[in-house]
């Protein structure tokens, strides 16, 4: 059995990743604001979701190139 990713799958993955990034950044901000984490931990969290943002940008590039090749 083979699994093939199509553009719709990639878009769904991108949307899920984007939603995850938004959730993580909001929760880290809340945790910082109410004192559950300090600035250092917040910065570490920001670095981690920044890595995810880079992957989301790369994934969007794949989607854009796939769409362009369909034209």
Buried (B, 14 or more C-beta within 10 A) or exposed (E): EEEEEEBEEBBEBBEEBBEEBEEBBEBBBEBBEEEEBEEEEBEEBBEEBEEBBEEBEEBBEBBEEBEEEEE
